[in-house]
């Protein structure tokens, strides 16, 4: 609890309070009105609350509901929604005139384009006083995946209120109509705040940081334990400590329905006596111990981790007596270790619970004054209400927002934690003294850091790297870094370095062993060649928005290991630790950051010449890399592919490191000569084919070198390409004659060069229109007749094909590559996918994120998780390297159009988007390892069944969930290996 409090409060004091989001319900989870009223308003089109089918994510939807025609015959499509304020009170949130406001919004949809702007009001009339305001984003090309847009707008001299605006608009006097009725965009996670550089904002005038007051409860020491029977009739309950101040989840007002929890303890156990008043009918239908307990009324008892061995401890008791227990992940089947009994009366229901302290992480008898993070929550099933004792933001699992449970005596608790000599205090005094002491600790920390001219802290792989880059983490500088990794993974350490001065500064950043004035390179005992230091480069993320930049390319640092950082911003260096074949153990060193523009001295100690002391702004951060005894496979758990081949060995290696084993070959490469009778000569290779064969053989060689067994995707649209190669597109007879011959020739070429039939697939059609179904079936049937072993593949995209039509193609189709956002939401498609997988067909999904602003967590890290959740055979993405004019030819000239690697001459380097995807590929390797060691463990099997759903569905919008689940998997692996 202390750590999270420090982080929060220091961030507050360092920047004087971060700017407030002026949108109240930007994630739409609390919106009640289906029309998004009153925070959203519209003057045309249809705005509504929308729930995504797969993830149940709530968001806003704006759609075109009609096309209007004027007297001149011009058609206008218009749909507009403003977001912010209260439309019943004139619309918009209060703003300052002539002030810049920064916004961010996530958008996806099927509309061709959209406008992102703002609207302001100069008076109180909703319509007459409304004025449009341009934003720095302006018009966008709508993407099919969630894409984050950031920008600013400036209010006018008379502005009183403003809101963010989204619009779908076109008039045919400017060209053909771009919209039709039903075209839409979805929008989510809307934020608007007054623009302030967080580094520039001064600390509070008083210089005294604020610390949140945390709710507290204590137990009463009991000599004789109560009988656990659900009836609170023993005398000990009459004198027990009690908490009753419950509030609805995400709200602050007290609940009108009483909930009481009484607390007792001895050295071995904690006892809870619970009373739930219920004016409606009590739902006590569940009497078994399982997750079904949530089908009725329940009380949930939460504790934070005691020894860092779990995320939390959760004990659930249903009104019918059913129970459930968890450590924040899979069910913990320890029902014989703790007790709970329930009883019902005319006023509601009661529960008595006994939880041994050993089940919470205690290794010795509990002592007076010991504390643990604690919360109690209630579900009223019929009322549809969720209550919590400690106020929470979103969910019951927010350990950082739990209260504190003190054993027996508040004064003893303060003495143990803070060494305060107090006595006879009550709850109120304990909460007040705790907050004041935390504030004093924060102030001391602030004063230590206030003199710093730069700051450094690790950030998430999926952080927001848009420029200006000023992550919150830099306001809570770390004192040490501890990383955990398995054998055979790439462990990243993205480190933000903030320049707190008003001038551009240069910094030398090195990782060295912690001995002497200057240590050796790297971590002590860790292979030097398996550590890479990169620095992030600012690069435009769009060619439409002037000045829109983000950190994305990650070239290796230069010989001096320096990074240049603008004033009042942060830069990024990126350490990569390759743990391939590294022995488990602790590897230690330090990150040393030296400002090259700050004054410093190298002073003699006691007049010695060599005995010197450095005084200056240098910062040393101790680093420990803990390589755990978990050996991951070198091979991807779910192979990735990018529809591309590797241009050279450097590109192949970078692809292999992210988990690629499937490589693309363009069908244009299969150019066979015709013999005198007009038939394809399988041995008559033309020049492009000879070049392709050379590259194919190189792939085999590189595969052996890097431990990869390459497979091949021959695409795009092999059938249409074949027709172009042989001038057969408008000649059905020629197509019918040569298509089977071409298929047979491709098979022979691949086999002759060491590629078996199982290791390549021919993509006959790429995202075909379903109207061509008969032609698709005919081309597949002809190919299968000519060469039955050849694997035929279809890629289906935005032209959504029905499951019924897919069934017609299934007998002639071996593999499917399905658009992630088009074929996994409809039940009929999911049913088809399950049947196809069960019959031995190979199915992969693909995304096509052509915008560099695509969400790093949703679009890149969770790409592999998506395949894991749907139990697919692999993951595809368009594409690895932009190849307009040749691989990498457009790099550094235009914003990336999907590629996640940059080319500089013959060197390929990763982007931050590459790193996010690689992290997801590594995540699912942990699940594969757990599957390997799980055996018949019910905990492991339950975890494996639940984990992908938690990441993709239940917490699909939580970027921290993959890290949590991955760590839980690691703990289970270590536990199972130890028991075996």
N, C-alpha and C positions, 0 to 999 in steps of 0.2 A: 504493500500500500504506500509505503514511504517513497519508493522510487517513482511511482506514477504521479504522486502528489508533487514531488520535486520537479518533475518534468513539466507538469502543467503550470505550476506557479512560477517557476523561473522563466518559462516562456512568456508568461504574463508580464513579469517585472522587467524583463529585458527589452520588451518592445512596447511597454505602456498599454498593453491590451490590444490584441489583434483586432482588425476591423470586423465589425459585426456583419453577418450575412443578413441582408435586408429582405430576403425571401423567407417567409415563415415555414412553408411546407415544400421546399425545393425538391425533396425526394418523393413527394406525393403519398407517403405512407399514412399521413393523418388527414388526407383530404376526404371529406364525407360526401360532398355534392358531386354527382356524376358529371356535371358540366363544369367542374373545377371552380365554381363560384364559392366565395367572393374574391379569392386572391387572383384569379384569372378572369379576364373578360374578353369578349370578342364582338366585332361589329360585322363579321361576315365569315362564312364557312362554319364548321362545326368543331368545337373544342370539347373534349370529354376525358374522363378518367379511363385509363386502359390498363389491363392486366395481361402481361405476357404469359402465354399458355404454358411454356416449358418451365420458366423460373418463378412464375407468379409474382414477378416484379411489377409494382405499380408505377405508372408514369403518365404523362400527359399525351394526348393525341390531338393533332390538328389535321382536318381533312377538307378537301374540296367537296361541297355538297351540291353545287350547281354551277352551270356555265351560263352566263348572261350574254345576250346579243343586243347591241344598240341599233339605232335606226339606220346606221350605215353598214350594218351586217358584220361589224367587228365583234368578236367574242372575247369576253373577259372572264377569267377565272380568278377568284380572290378568296382567300381564307386568312384570317388574321387573329392572333391571340396575344394579349399582353399579360405579363406575369409579374405580380407584385402589388402590394397594398390591398385595399378593400374597395371593390367596385360599388358596394352599396353606399360608400362614403366619398364618392368622387374619383376613386381609382388611384393607384400608385402609392408608393411609399414616400415619406418626406425626404426631400433632397435640398442641398445647398445650390444656389445659383453659381454659374461659371465654375463648376467643379467636375473633375474627372472621376468616373465610377468604373470599376473593373468588374467584369462578369465572366462566368463560365457556364456552359450548358452542354449536355450530351444530346446528340441528335442521331436518329437513323430513320429510314423509311423507304418508300418506293417512289416518292415524288422526284421529278427530274432536278429541281432546284429549289432553294428556299432563301429567304432573306432574313438576316439576323440584325436587328436594329433596336432602337429604343423609342419610347414615347414619353412626352412630358406634359404636365398641365400647368398653365399659368394662372388658373383660377379654380373655382369650385364646380364649374359646370363640366360634367363628364365628357360632353361632346364638343361644345363650343370652345372650350379652353384647352383642347388636346392639340399637341404639336408633335410632328415626327422628328426624330433625332437620328442622325447617321451614327453607325458604329464602325470600328476599325475592321470588323469581320465582313459586313456587307453580305453580298450574295455568295452562296455556297453550292457546290454540287453535292447533293445528298448521297450519303453512303448507305450501303445495306447493313453494315455493322455499326454498333454504337461508336460514335466518334466525338471527341471532346473539342469544343471550340471555345477559345478565350479571346477576349478583346476588351475594349473600353469605349465609353461614350462620354461626351461632355455636355452638361446641362447648359441651358441658355441663361441670359441675365435675369429673366423673370420667372424662372422655373420654381415651382413649389413642391411638385411631386413628380415621380417618374416611374417607369416600369420597363422591363425588357420586352421586346416585341419579336414575334416570329411570324413570317408571312409566306404564303404561296400565292404568287400573282403572275399573270401574263395577259397581254392583250394582243390579238392577232394582227393588229395594224403594224406590229413590230416583227411579224413572222408567224409561221405555223404554230398552232396552239400546243403548248408544252404540257398541259394538264388535262386530265379527264376526271369526271365525277368518281370519287372514291380514292383518288391519290392522297397520300397522307405523309406526315412525319410524326414520329414519336419523340418526346423530349423529356429529359430527366436530370436530376442532380443540378438544379439551377441555383447559382450563387451570384449575388450582386453585392459589392461592398465599395465604400469610398476608397479611392486609390491612396494608399500610403505605403511608402517603403518601410517595411517592418524594422529594418536596421536603423532608420532615421528617427523613429518615434521615440521621444524621451521617456525615461522611467518616471513613475509617479513622483510628484513634487516632494512628498514626504519621504521618498526613498525607502518605503517600507512595503515589501511584497505582501500580497494577500494570499492566504492559504484557505482552501475550502474547509468549512466545518463538516466533519464526518460524523454521522450518527453513531452512537455508542449504546451498547447494552452490556449488562453483566449478569453472571449467574449468581445464585445463592448457594453457599456451601451446605451440603446436606450430609447428615451422618447416617441416615437410614434411607435406602433407595426406595422410590415408589414402585408399586406393582404396576407393570405395564399391561393395562387391560382396557384402555380407552376411556376410563371414567376417572375424572380428576377429583376423587373424594378423599384422598389422604390429606392429613393436616399440613404436610410439608408444602403442598401447593398453595395454601392460603397465604404463606409468608414469602413465596417465591418472587424474584424479580420479574417484572412484566413489561412487555412492549405492546403498544396498541396503535401507534401513529403510522398506519399504512396509507399509502397514496396510490391512485391508479397509475399504471405504467405510462411513462412519458409526460405525466402531469404533476402538479405540485399541490393541488387542493386535497384535503383529507377525504377518504372514502366515507360515504354515508352508512355503509354496512360494517359493523364492528368485527374486527379480527384481533384476537388476543393470543400472545405467545408468552408463556411463563418458562423461566429458565432455572434449572438446578444443575449442580455438578458435584462430583467427588473426584478422587484422584484418577479414577479409571474411566468414568463415563460422563457424558453430557445428557441431561434429561430435558425434554421439551413437553410442556402441557399446552395444547392448542385448542382454542375455542373459535369456531367459525359460525357467527350468526348468519342465518340465511332466510330472508323473507320469502324467497321463491322456493321451489321444490329442490331438495338436495338430490344430486345425481350421484348415487352410490352403487352404480351397476357393476363396476369393475372390482373383482375380488382376487384376481391373480397377480403375481409378481411379474410385470413385463411393461413394455412401453405402451400397452393398451390402457394403462392407468389414466392417461390424458383424455380418455373418452368420457371421463366423469369429472367431478369436483376434486381438486387436489391442493395440497400444500407442498411447496418445494423449499427445502432447507439447503442453503449454499454455504460453503466455506472456501476461503482462498487456500493456496498451497502453503503448507507448513515448511517443507524442506525442498521446494523446487522440483518435486518428483511428479507433479501433475499440474494441469491447468487449474482445476478446482475440484472440490468434492460436492456431489449433489445427491441428496436423499429426498425422494418423492413419496408422499403418502396420499392415497386416494381415500375419499370418504367411505368407500366400500371395503377398505383394508388392503387393497392392492398396493404394491410398492415398486419402486424402481431406484437404481443407484448408478452413478456415472462419475467419471473423473473428467467430464467435459467432452468425452468422445463416446466410445462404445460402452455398452452396459457393463457394469461391474457386478458379477454374480456372487456377491458376498452376503446373501440374504440371511445366512446363519449367524452372521457377526453382529447384526443390529436388529432391534425390535421396533415394531410400530403396531398399535392396535387402535381401532376406532369405535365410536359409538354415536348414535343419532338420538336427538330428542326433538321436541316440538319447535325449538328455537333454532335448530341447525345441527351441526355435528362437531365432534370432539376427537382429538387424537392424543395419545401418549407415545412418545418416541424415546428410545435409548440408543445413543450412538457412542461407542467406545472411542476414546481419544486416539487409540492406535489406528483406527480407521481414517483419522484425519491427518496422520503423519507423525504423531507423537511417538518417540522412541523410549520415553521414560515417563513415570507418573506425572500427571499434570500438576503444576504449581500455581498457587495464588498469584495473580498479577500477570500471568501469561496471556497473550492476546492472539487473535486470528481474525482475518477478514471474514465477514459474516453477513448473510442476508436471508430473509424469509419472504417467499412470494406465494400468492394464492391465485388459483384459477376458479372463477365462478362460471361453470359451464353454461347454465341456462341464461344467465345475465349477459354472457359474452364479455365478461370483465376480467382484467388482469390487475392484480394488486401487488405492491412491493413495499417492504418496510423502508429500505434505503432507496432514494430516488435514482432511477436509471434513465438512460437516454433512449435505447432501442430494444435491448433484449435482457433476459434474466441472467445471461452469462457474462455481464460486464464486471469482471472481478475488480477492476480499478475504481468502480463506483459502489462497491460493497461498503457496509458499515464495519464497525469493530466490535468484536465480542471479547470482553474482559472476564477472566475467571475470578469471581468472588469479591474483588475489591478494586475500585477505581484508582485509589491512591497507590496501591501496590503496582498497578499497571503503569502509571506515570513514572514511578521509581525505576521499574525494570527497563522501560524504553528510553526515558530521557534523563534518568537519575535526578528527578525532582523530589525534593523532600517535602511532601504534603501528606495530609491525613484527613480522614473524615469527609471526603468530597462526594458530591452526588453526580449524576449523569451530566447535568448542565455544566457544572464546573469542569468535569473531565473533558467534555467536548471543547469548551472554551480554552482551557489550558493547552490541550493538544494542538488546536489551531494556532494559538499564539506561539507555541514552541516551534511548530513547523515553519511559521512565518519567519521566526528568528533564524532558523537554520537556512532558510531560503535567502534571507537578507545577507547572511554571511557568505553564502555561495555567490550571490549576485555581486557583492563587493569584491570578491576574489576575481571574478570574471569581468567586472566592469572596466578594468584597466587594460584588458586585452585589446589588441588591434586586429586580431584575427581569431577565428574560431573554427573548430573541426568536429564533425560527428558523422557516424555512418547513417546512410539513408536506405530506404527500401529499393529493391530492384525495380519495383513498379511505381516509384514515386512520380510526382509531376515534374518533369524536366523542362517545362516551358520556360523561356526567358522573359522577364527576369527570374532567375532561379534563386529563391530565398527560402529554403525549406525550414520548417519549424524546428527541426532537430538541432540546428546550429545555435539556438538560444539555450540549449542545455548541453554544453560541451561535455564529452565523455572523459572519464579519467582513465579508463582502460577498455579494451575490446577483447571479448572472448567469442570465438567462432567455433562451431561444431560441424564436423563433416564426417562422411563415410569414406572408406577406401574406394577409389575409382569414381570420383566425381570432380566437377569443377566448382570450387567454393568461391563465390564472389564476395568482395568487400567494396561496395561503392562508398566513397568518403567525400562528403561535401566540405569544402574549405571556404569560409566566408571572409571576405575583405571588409572589415568594419570601418575602414578609413574613407576619406573622401577623394582618394587618388588611386589610379590603377596601380596594382602591385604584382610583383613576381614572387613566386614561392618555389623553393626546392623541396620536393617531397620524396623521401626514401624510406624503404623498409630495411632495417638492419638488425643484426644481433645486438643484444643489450650488454655489451662489454666494452670498456675503455672509452676514450674520447669519441672514437668512431668505430662502430661495429662492422662486422662483415656483412655482405649482402644477404638479405632474406631473413629467415627464421632459423635458429640454431638446430641443426640436424635435418632440416627439410631440404630436399633437392633444389638447388638454386635455379636450375633450368626449368623447373616446374612452377615458377612464380613469374607472372607477367604484370607489369604496371602500365596502365593506359590512362589517357586523359581525354575527357569529353570535349568535343569541338562544337561551338555554336554554329548552327546551320539553319537556313530557312526551312520552314515546314510547309510552305505553300508558295506558289508562284503567282497567286492572286492577291494575297494580303501583303502589302509592302511592309517590311520590318518585322514580320512574324517569325520569331526564331525559337529554336529549342536545342537542348543538348542531345546529340544523337550519335554522330560518328565517334568511334573509340580507337584512334590510332595509338600505337605504343608511344611512350614518352621518349624524348630525345636523350642524348647522352648525359645532359645535365640534370635530367629528371625535374624539369621546371614546368610550372603552370602559371599563366597570366590571368588575373582576375580583376574585372572592373570594380570601381568603388561601389560600396553598399550592395554588393551581390556576392553570390557564391559560385565557385567553380567546382569541378568534379574530377577526382582521380578514381581509378577503378583497378583494384588488385584482384587478380585471378590466381587461385591456388589449385593446381592440378594434382590431385591426391592419388593418381594412378600408381599402384604397387607400393604406396607409402605405408610403412608400418604404423599400426595404431599407437597413439601416444600423444604427449603434449609437446608442441613446438612453439617456442617463444622468441620474441624479439620486440622491436619498437618501431613505430612510425615516427619519423623525425621530420618536422615541418620547419623550414628556415625562411623567414621573410628576407628577401634580398635587398630591400630598401630601408630597413630599420637599422638604427645605430646599435652597435654591439662592441664588446671588448673581449680580449683574450688576455686576462690578467695573470701576472705571476703570483704564485702562492709562496709566501715566506722567502721571496727573492730567488726562487728556483727558476732555472731556464726552461726545463722541460715540464716542471710541475705547474700547470696552468689551469685557470678556471675561466669558463665562458660566461659572460653576462650579456644577455640580449633577449630578444623576443622569441627565441627558439622554443618549440613545443615538442615534447616527447610523449607519445601515447603507447603504453605497454600493450602488446598484442599477444594473445595466446590462440593458437589453432589446435583444437582438440580433435584428432582423428580417431573416431570411435571404431570399435571392433565390429564394424558392419561392412561387409564386402559386397558392393553392388556389382552387377554385371556390367561388362564393358559395352555390351550390346543394348540398344534401346529397348525398353519394355514395349513401347508402341512406336514402330519405325516412322520416321517423318519423311516427307518428300516435298519438293518444290517445283515439280514439273520441269526441272532443268538438269542438264549434265554439268559436270565439273570441267571448267575450261583448262585448269592446270592442277598440279598437285597441291598447291597452296589452298586453292578453292576447295578441293576435295577434302583436305584435312579439316578446314573450318566447317564444312558441311557435316563431316563425320562427328565432330565434337558436339554438334547440337543434336545429333541423333538421326542423321539422314542415312538411310541405306537404299533408298529408292531414287534412281536417277532418270532424268528425262532424255529421250532421244527424239528429235524432230522427224516426222515421217518424210519430210523433204530429203532426208539423208539417204533414203532407200530408193535410189535412182538406178534401175536396171535397164539395160539395153534391150531392144526388141530384135528377135532373129528375123530371117528373111521371110518367115511366114506370118510375121506380126505378133508372135507370142513373146512373152517375157522370158529372157535368158537369165536364170538365177545366178549364173557366174559372170554375167556381163556387167561388171561394176563401172559406174561413171565416177568422175573425180570426187564429187561430194561424198559418195559412198565410201571410197577408199579412205578419205580423211576421217569419216565417222568410225570406220573399223579401227584405225590407229588409236582414236580416243577411247573406243570400247576396250581395246586391249590394255590401254593405260589404266583404265578403271579397274580391271582385274588385278593388275600389278599393285596399284595403290590400295586396293581392298585387302590384299594379303599383307601389305606393310602395316596398315592401321587396324587390322582385325575386323574388317567389314566384309560381309558377303553381299555384293551389290545385286540389286534387282532393278528392272528397267520398266519405265512407262514410255511407250512409243506413242506420242501425241504432240500436237493437238489435231483432232479431226482427221484421222488417217484416211477415212474413206473420201472425204472431199479433197484432201491433198493428193491422193492417188488419182482421182479424176482430173485434177489440174496437171499432174505430171504426164498423163497419157492422153490429154485432150479428149476426155470421155464424159465431161459433165453434161453435155447435151446429146450424148450418144448412148442411149440405154444398152444397145447391143454390145458396144465396145466395153462398157462398164461390166456387163454380165460376163463377158469373155475374160477380161484381164484381171478383174478384182480377185477371183480365187487364185489366179496364178501369182499375183503380187503377194497375197497372204502366204502362199507356199514358199515363195522366194525369201520373204522376211524370216520365216521360221528357219529355213536352211542357213541363212547368213548368221543368225543368232546362234544356232546350234554349232555351226562350224567354228565359231569364235568363243566357244566355251560357256555359252549361256543356255541352260536347260529350258524346256518349255514352261516349267513352273516359275522361272525367274524373270519372265517378261510378260507384259500384257499390252495389247494393242488397243489404244483408245480410238474406237471407230468414229465416234461422234463426240463433239465437245459442246455441251449445253444445247442439245437440239430442241427445236420446237416440237412439242408433242403432236402437232398436226402431221409430222413426218413419220408417224409410228409405223405405217405399213412399209415404208422404205427402210426404216431401221431394222425391222424384223427380217426383211428380205436380205439385206446386206449381211446380217449376222448369220442367218441360215446358210447363205452361200459360202461364207468364210468357214463355218464349222464343217460343212460338207467337204470342203477342199482339204482342210487340215484340222481334224477334230481336237488334237491336243493343244492347239493355240488358244491362249486365254484372251477373251474379248472383254473390253472394258467400256463402260459408258460413264461420262461425267455429266451430271444433271445439275443445272443451276437455276437462274431466275425464271426461265420458262418452266413453271412447275408442272411436272408430269403426275398424273393420278396414280395411285397405288394399283388400280386395276390395269392400267396400261403397262406399268412396271412388271406386273405378273405375266403379261403376254410376252414380254421380252426375256423374262427370267430363264426359260429353258435354253436360250441361246447366249446367255450373258454370264461370264464367270466373275467379274468384278464390277463394283460400283464405286464411284467417287461422288459423294452427295454434298451439296451446298449446306453448310452447317445451319444456316438460318432459314432454310426452306423445306427441309425434309425430316426434321426431328421434332416438329411441333404438332403436326396433325396425327391423331391416333392411328389412322389407316396407314400412314407412312411408317410409323414406329412398329406397327404390327408386321408390315412387310419386311422391315429390316430384321426383326427378331426371327422370322421364318427363314429368311435368306441366310442369316448367319448360322442358324441351326442346320441348314442343309449343306453347309460347307462353302457357301459363297464368301468372297472377300469383299468387305465394305470399309471404306475410309470416308472421312469427312474432309471438307476443305473450306477455308476462309479466303477472302480476297480483300485484304485491307490495303487499298491503294492510297490512303491518306496517312501521312506521318503522325497525324493527331489521334489516330485510333488508340483506344484505351489499352494501356500496357498490360493491365491485369486481365481484362475480359478477352481481348483479342489475341494476346500473345501467350501469357503465362498459362491461361486456362485452355489453350488450344489442345494440349495433351490431356488435360483433365476431362475435356468434352469427350474425347475418344474413349477414355477410361470409363466414364459414366455410362456410355452407350455400348460398352463392350465391343468396340470396333477393332479392326485389324491394323489401323494406322491413322496418321494425321497428315493432312496436306495443307499447304499454304501457297498462295500465288504472291510473290515468288521469291527466290533467294537473292538474285542480283538483277537489277534493271538492265535490260539488254538492248535498248533502242540503239541501233548502230553498232551493236556488239556488247559483250559483257562489260559493264562498267563504263561504257563510252559516255553515257549521260551523267555519270556521277560527278558531284561537285559543281555541276552546271545548272541543273534543275532540281527541284525538290523530288525526293524519291517517290516513285510511283508504285510502291509495293515491296521493292527490294529491301532486305534487312542486312545486307553487307555492302561495303564500299570497296572500290578498287582503286589502287594507286600503282600504275604500271603493272607488274605481275603479282603484286601483293594484294590480298583481300583482307579486309579488317571488319570486325563486327560493329554493329550499331547497338544502342541500348535496347532497341526492340528485339534484336537477336538474343541479347542476354536474358530478357524477360521470357522469351520462348524457351531458351535452354533451361531456365530454372524450372519451368513446368515439366519439361521432359525428364529432368532429374527427380522431381517430385514423384512421378509415377513409377520411377525405378525403385523408390522406397516401398511402394505398395507391392511391386513384383517381388522384392526381397522378403517382405512380410509373408506373402503368399507361399514363398518357397519354404519358410521355416514354420509356418502356422500349424501344420499337422491338423489335429482335431481340436485345437484350442477354440473353445466357443467365443472367448473374448476377441481373438484375432479374426475369426470368421465374421463375427458381428461388425467389427471395425471395418473390415474390407468391404462388407456389404453397404455400410453407411457412408464411408469416407467420400467417395466421388459425389454422392448426392449432397452432402454437406457443402462441398466446395462449389459445385455447379448450380445446384438448385436452392437449397435452404439458405445459404449465405453467398449467393452468386454475386452480390454487389459488395462483398467484404474482401478487400485485397489482402487482409491479414490471415484469412482462413487457410489458404494453402500452406503457409508457414506453420500454423498451429497443427494442422492435420499431419503434416510431414514429421513434425517433432513427436507427435503421439505415436506415429508409426515406428519411428526410431526407438522410442522407449519400449514399445511392445517387442520389437526385434531383439533388443538387448535382453529383455526379461525372458523371452522364450529360449534364446541361445544359452542363457545361464541355466535354465531349468533342464535343458537337454544335455 
